[in-house]
Amino acid sequence: MKFTCQWFAVLLVGVGLLAGPAAAQQIVAGSEPGGTLTLGGDSQSQTPSERFHVEPTRTARPPRLDGVLEDAEWVNAAVIDKFVQQEPSEGEPATERTVVRLMYDEHALYVAVQAFDSVASGVIATEMRRDSRQLLDEDNFQLILDTFNDKRSGYMFVTSPLGAKLEQQIAEEGEGGYRRVSSTNANVNLDWDGVWDVSAQRTDQGWVAEMAIPMVTMRFPDADRQIWGVNFMRNIRRKNEQVFWAPIEKGYGLTRVSLAGTMTGLAGIDRGLDLRVTPYVLTGGRQDRAVTAGLAGSGFNDVGLDVKYGVASGLNLDVTLNTDFAQVEVDEQQVNLTRFPLFFPEKRDFFLENAGMFSVKSQGISRLADLFFTRRIGLAGGQPIPIIAGTRLTGKVDRHNIAVMNIQTQEVGSRPGENFFVARYSRDIFARSKVGGMIINKEAVGDARYNRTFAVDASLTPHPFFTLTGFVAKTESPHLANEDLMGHLMLSW
């Protein structure tokens, strides 16, 4: 039995910052065609979502993505051009001008950014690899979309003057979840591969990028008119300057969607038929010539199928049959000189979308317990175990977060087949609080061995600077006694 308790106090320096120059900024409607809107009233008493508001223009024709803003459609797009610094001078206006244009049609959201730079030759951009973390250390533009407007989750897209691409799926504002050795964050899904397009060019005034994000790439509520959280960030590398549209205090990044602005007016959007089918066929043969027996041959055939289907705008169903992971990116080679195991990130597509939904609120400054780690499925003693079939349903309906998975592995040698069942439910309460539970069952087929885990957890945030987080988990296994209960409670302010 193990229970831990932690508490952290944070000295808040300049908590009135947002009431200063950053809060006083206003984007006046009509300053440019399709300009953004600013609500009236006392800006100091308004939330970021009230003070920073944009309504994209609907377009009848999608723009051509070529990194050149010559399409007539961009003339009437909504415009954002007021950014403030986080680094180095928090709350001060950006030293370089950034202009963002927004429009949409029923199939996609279109974003254009003009990143002006007084020293255009000083723009730093060398990385072209997809999803490379190095991209974040160069000149780049980032946007995050909180499509459920729940102030907790979102989709993050990053590009550069070279048109490089990086995307992430965010849960719980990307907080905590760091494992001690590998620094993998369960709330930041780096391996999620969203479908989107971008084209960028460097100019004598800086650089320009055009982005198209298909609606089918994201999950959002079933509603005639959408209300999304949104924020934008630009990194000016030669100055080590980070600027935001809706200000984010130091110590946090763009994933802090509770401080994001609001995007309204999205109407008549359609995800279309969200169905992706990926079949595979593997066939081969072998023929040996023996001296006395003549020719001897053998062959093999294998077929499989992966299906991804959007059951609803907020729910996704994954089905896999006779799974083949031959095309999955290999793990990076690492040398482990510690007594702790390495936790390699999950890269198999079947397990990626909404992966953070299978985690309980068990993290403090570092994760204390990983109740469920998908890399244990289909692997034993470093050897792959074939997966016969699996289903996975994940998503969000109103304030309900649902994650269910069932997978059956194949019998290999003396090792029996195993069934993995995981169910996780949580409900958003209040502005940024959540309660939930989780059931995990691993059971051998035709064998008495099993392992079951039950957990309940809660994260209560009655005030932006006060959070109480805790969980209790119990496990059941044959012949296991005493060391079967764990709890954790953390208070931070």
Backbone hydrogen bonds, N-H to C=O, Kabsch-Sander energy under -0.5 kcal/mol:
donor,donor_aa,acceptor,acceptor_aa,energy
2,K,485,L,-2.1
4,T,487,G,-1.6
6,Q,489,L,-2.7
8,F,491,L,-2.2
12,L,10,V,-0.7
13,V,11,L,-0.9
14,G,12,L,-0.6
17,L,14,G,-1.8
19,A,16,G,-1.4
20,G,17,L,-2.6
24,A,20,G,-1.8
25,Q,21,P,-0.8
25,Q,22,A,-0.6
28,V,26,Q,-0.7
31,S,28,V,-1.9
35,G,32,E,-1.7
36,T,79,V,-1.1
37,L,53,H,-0.8
39,L,50,E,-0.8
43,S,41,G,-0.7
45,S,42,D,-1.1
46,Q,43,S,-0.8
50,E,47,T,-1.0
51,R,47,T,-2.3
52,F,48,P,-2.4
53,H,37,L,-0.7
53,H,51,R,-0.6
54,V,262,T,-2.5
57,T,102,L,-1.5
59,T,104,Y,-2.7
65,L,63,P,-0.5
66,D,64,R,-1.1
70,E,68,V,-2.1
74,W,71,D,-1.2
75,V,72,A,-1.3
76,N,72,A,-0.6
76,N,73,E,-0.8
77,A,74,W,-1.0
78,A,102,L,-2.0
79,V,34,G,-0.6
80,I,100,V,-2.5
83,F,81,D,-0.6
84,V,244,F,-2.7
85,Q,92,E,-3.5
86,Q,87,E,-0.5
86,Q,242,Q,-3.0
87,E,242,Q,-1.3
90,E,88,P,-0.8
91,G,85,Q,-2.7
92,E,89,S,-2.1
94,A,83,F,-2.2
99,V,114,Q,-2.2
100,V,80,I,-3.1
101,R,112,A,-2.9
102,L,78,A,-2.1
103,M,110,Y,-2.0
104,Y,57,T,-2.2
105,D,108,A,-2.2
109,L,213,I,-2.3
110,Y,103,M,-3.5
111,V,211,M,-2.3
112,A,101,R,-2.4
113,V,209,A,-2.6
114,Q,99,V,-2.8
115,A,113,V,-0.6
115,A,207,W,-2.9
116,F,97,R,-1.8
116,F,114,Q,-1.0
117,D,205,Q,-2.9
122,G,119,V,-2.2
123,V,120,A,-1.4
125,A,123,V,-0.6
131,D,165,K,-3.0
132,S,129,R,-1.2
135,L,132,S,-1.3
136,L,133,R,-1.3
137,D,134,Q,-1.7
138,E,135,L,-1.3
139,D,124,I,-2.4
140,N,235,N,-1.2
141,F,159,T,-2.6
142,Q,233,M,-3.3
143,L,157,F,-2.3
144,I,231,N,-2.0
145,L,155,Y,-2.5
146,D,144,I,-0.5
146,D,229,G,-2.7
147,T,145,L,-1.2
149,N,146,D,-1.6
154,G,170,I,-1.9
155,Y,145,L,-2.0
156,M,168,Q,-2.8
157,F,143,L,-2.7
158,V,166,L,-2.7
159,T,141,F,-2.3
160,S,164,A,-0.6
163,G,160,S,-2.0
166,L,158,V,-1.6
168,Q,156,M,-2.1
169,Q,189,N,-1.4
170,I,154,G,-3.1
170,I,168,Q,-0.5
171,A,187,N,-2.8
173,E,152,R,-3.9
174,G,171,A,-2.6
175,E,172,E,-2.0
179,R,184,T,-1.2
183,S,179,R,-1.2
186,A,177,G,-1.0
186,A,184,T,-0.6
188,V,185,N,-1.4
189,N,169,Q,-3.0
190,L,188,V,-1.3
192,W,189,N,-0.9
194,G,192,W,-0.8
196,W,194,G,-0.6
197,D,212,A,-2.4
199,S,210,E,-2.1
201,Q,208,V,-2.5
203,T,206,G,-2.3
206,G,203,T,-1.0
207,W,115,A,-1.6
208,V,201,Q,-2.8
209,A,113,V,-2.1
210,E,199,S,-2.8
211,M,111,V,-3.4
212,A,197,D,-2.5
213,I,109,L,-2.9
215,M,107,H,-2.9
217,T,214,P,-1.4
218,M,215,M,-1.3
220,F,313,S,-1.2
223,A,221,P,-1.1
226,Q,266,L,-3.1
228,W,263,M,-2.7
229,G,146,D,-2.4
230,V,261,G,-1.9
231,N,144,I,-1.4
233,M,142,Q,-2.6
234,R,243,V,-2.3
235,N,140,N,-2.5
236,I,234,R,-0.6
236,I,241,E,-3.3
237,R,235,N,-0.9
239,K,236,I,-1.1
240,N,236,I,-0.5
240,N,237,R,-1.3
241,E,236,I,-2.2
242,Q,87,E,-1.7
243,V,234,R,-2.4
244,F,84,V,-2.9
245,W,232,F,-1.8
252,Y,249,E,-1.4
256,R,253,G,-1.9
257,V,255,T,-2.6
259,L,256,R,-1.7
260,A,257,V,-1.5
261,G,230,V,-2.2
262,T,52,F,-2.8
263,M,228,W,-3.6
264,T,54,V,-2.0
266,L,226,Q,-0.8
267,A,265,G,-0.7
268,G,224,D,-1.2
270,D,106,E,-3.4
274,D,272,G,-1.0
275,L,273,L,-1.8
276,R,308,K,-2.7
278,T,306,D,-3.4
280,Y,304,G,-2.1
282,L,302,D,-3.6
284,G,300,F,-2.0
286,R,298,S,-3.2
288,D,296,A,-3.5
290,A,288,D,-0.7
290,A,294,G,-2.9
294,G,290,A,-0.9
296,A,288,D,-2.8
298,S,286,R,-2.7
300,F,284,G,-2.3
302,D,282,L,-2.6
304,G,280,Y,-2.1
305,L,321,L,-2.1
306,D,278,T,-1.5
307,V,319,V,-3.0
308,K,276,R,-2.6
309,Y,317,L,-2.9
310,G,274,D,-2.8
311,V,309,Y,-1.2
311,V,315,L,-0.5
312,A,315,L,-1.4
315,L,312,A,-0.8
316,N,394,T,-3.1
317,L,309,Y,-3.2
318,D,392,R,-3.1
319,V,307,V,-2.7
320,T,390,G,-2.6
321,L,305,L,-2.8
322,N,388,I,-3.7
323,T,387,I,-1.1
328,V,325,F,-1.5
336,N,334,Q,-0.6
337,L,335,V,-0.7
344,F,342,L,-0.7
351,F,348,R,-1.7
352,L,349,D,-1.2
353,E,349,D,-0.7
355,A,352,L,-1.8
357,M,354,N,-1.7
358,F,355,A,-1.7
359,S,356,G,-1.4
362,S,360,V,-2.6
364,G,366,S,-1.0
367,R,178,Y,-2.8
368,L,362,S,-1.2
371,L,369,A,-0.7
376,R,373,F,-1.9
377,I,374,T,-2.1
379,L,376,R,-0.9
380,A,383,Q,-2.5
383,Q,380,A,-1.9
385,I,378,G,-1.9
388,I,386,P,-0.6
388,I,408,Q,-1.9
389,A,408,Q,-1.3
390,G,320,T,-2.2
391,T,406,N,-2.4
392,R,318,D,-2.1
393,L,404,V,-2.8
394,T,316,N,-2.3
395,G,402,I,-2.0
396,K,314,G,-2.2
397,V,400,H,-2.6
400,H,397,V,-2.6
401,N,399,R,-0.5
401,N,426,S,-3.1
402,I,395,G,-2.7
402,I,400,H,-0.5
403,A,424,R,-1.9
404,V,393,L,-2.8
405,M,422,V,-2.8
406,N,391,T,-2.4
407,I,420,F,-2.6
408,Q,389,A,-2.7
409,T,418,E,-2.9
410,Q,386,P,-2.8
412,V,415,R,-2.2
415,R,412,V,-2.4
419,N,443,E,-2.7
420,F,407,I,-3.0
421,F,419,N,-0.5
421,F,441,N,-2.8
422,V,405,M,-2.7
423,A,439,I,-2.5
424,R,403,A,-3.2
425,Y,437,G,-2.1
426,S,401,N,-1.8
427,R,435,V,-3.1
428,D,399,R,-2.6
429,I,433,S,-2.5
433,S,429,I,-1.8
434,K,459,S,-2.6
435,V,427,R,-1.8
436,G,457,D,-2.4
437,G,425,Y,-2.7
438,M,455,A,-2.5
439,I,423,A,-2.6
440,I,453,T,-2.5
441,N,421,F,-2.9
442,K,451,N,-2.7
443,E,419,N,-2.2
444,A,449,R,-2.1
445,V,417,G,-3.2
447,D,444,A,-1.0
451,N,442,K,-2.4
452,R,476,E,-2.7
453,T,440,I,-2.5
454,F,474,K,-2.9
455,A,438,M,-2.2
456,V,472,V,-2.1
457,D,436,G,-2.3
458,A,470,G,-2.4
459,S,434,K,-3.1
460,L,468,L,-3.2
461,T,459,S,-0.5
463,H,466,F,-1.0
466,F,463,H,-2.3
467,T,492,S,-2.7
468,L,460,L,-2.8
469,T,467,T,-0.5
469,T,490,M,-2.9
470,G,458,A,-2.4
471,F,488,H,-2.0
472,V,456,V,-2.3
473,A,486,M,-3.1
474,K,454,F,-2.8
475,T,484,D,-2.4
476,E,452,R,-3.1
480,L,477,S,-1.9
483,E,481,A,-2.3
484,D,482,N,-3.0
486,M,473,A,-2.7
487,G,2,K,-2.6
488,H,471,F,-2.3
489,L,4,T,-1.7
490,M,469,T,-3.4
491,L,6,Q,-2.3
492,S,467,T,-2.7
493,W,8,F,-2.2
